[in-house]
């Protein structure tokens, strides 16, 4: 093979890699982004695991159901796992269940980026879920830990991005109540999103 053919081959190879990098690195543009917390992560923060219950599996189960309900309503929705692409959305929700070293010390909570839109969205979610969830909430529904959630730097929304901690997976009393109601939890989230999109 001549030097010229080798150079042409290399040039086309580099061009192809560049196109691939641009294509895979492009961001999402959607109405609703649903993140199933910790899903796909095998090292680092993989979520809570307690008495055979795996948080990431619960997160994914709820996220899939939320996505199904929204799609049936004709709403553009993208579901992602732990790896969040750069995204522009109207509403974004990350689904989690909390864990604690000392069982039954936590419950539901809401994380957001502190923007007025997210604060209002958080207030509305608190009203919805508080009427359903019979256990405690963190005193402040905007926790300092969740304020640093990595996804906030990757997602831009017009109505807010919430990190929903839906209950404590390390508390048997809560998991006994939650496990048979995971589809109801998903429905609560989906219909909350539908309501907020219409506001």
JOWO-V710041 format. One record per helix or strand of 2 or more residues. SS is the DSSP state (alpha for helix, beta for strand). FROM is the first residue (numbers start at 1). LEN is the number of residues. If there is no record, write none. Layout:
SS FROM LEN
SS FROM LEN
//
This chain:
alpha 3 23
beta 28 2
beta 32 5
beta 49 2
beta 53 2
alpha 55 18
beta 77 4
beta 87 3
beta 91 8
beta 108 4
alpha 116 15
beta 137 6
alpha 144 4
alpha 150 4
beta 155 3
beta 161 8
alpha 172 8
alpha 182 17
//
